[in-house]
Amino acid sequence: MNREISRQLIHAFAGTIIIASVALLGRELSLLLAALIFFIGLMLSMLVRVGVKADMLESLLKKVQRDYEKHFPGFGALMFFLGMVLLLFFFQRMEVIIGALVVSVYGDAASTLVGKAVGKHKIVGNYTLEGTLGGIIFSFALLSFLFPLHIALIVSVAGMLAELLPIDDNLSIPIVAGTVLSLLL
């Protein structure tokens, strides 16, 4: 559980930086920043994978990496930044991007933490009903400051259900939330 808490705190912190960069720097510069971080991370991952020693990076990965991701160092972080790149590339409207990021960053983190803490009813794979509901509630609470309540609820539900799809949730959540927001606004 401690590894997962660390992982989700890093997820939320990095996501907060991306949200702040979008708000302060705009879509284009944020896209460049997210793409740069993704490609630097990919290069570092490949170097670690072929045996280049990077003690600090390896130490961080041991603290936050899930066991099934060890074949591809930093896989979770890479997918997170790839999801941000795709979101920033395919969507133009700032309110859509910010809303999708809120669900992707905070809803995803909340669903994992709630699911690990109190989840009892498995629905798909390792996902629990309690975790999914926690992500929906947390996303809805935050989105309700940005959008009318009905839109906040629909986007929260769609984003957290996208987490259950058989593709990496760092890709599915921002794209589904962004698409739903684009359709509703």
Phi, psi and omega in degrees: 000322180299321178297319181291323176297314178301316181299315182288328175294319176295318178303311181293320180295312179297319178296322178296321177296317179296315179300315179297320180295321177297314182293322185268322186259341183095172185294312187296311180294324178293323176298315178297317179297312180296320179294320178297314179298318179300310183291323175296316178298320179296318178297315178298318179300315180296321178296316178295321182296327180269004172105004177292132181282127176219080189306315183295316179294315179297323178296316178297315181299320179298329182281331188237344185284138176285150184303319183286356179261000186295337178292342181223090185307129178077017184307312182300314180295321179296317179294323177301310182288328174296319176300320178294317179299313180298316179300311182291333179282316188273340182245139185258323188284130183300319181294328177291314181297311181298315180299315179295323178295321179301314180293315183294320183277302189273323177295316179298314179297316180296319181297321179293312182295316179294316180300318179291324184282315188229003183295128180234333188251099179293137177243318177212128179052235178268002183279143180242157176301317181297318178295315179298315178297321177299317177295320179297312182297315182294315178299315181300316181301317180286317181293334181293345174278343185252332188223162172303152187303319181295323178290317178302317181292313181298316181293320178297314180295313180299316181296317181285331173289330176297334177298334184275352180294156183279032171233165183304129184293340176291342175261317186289317185297307182295324182289315179294313180299318178296319179296314180297316178299318179299322180288328185272337183266000000 
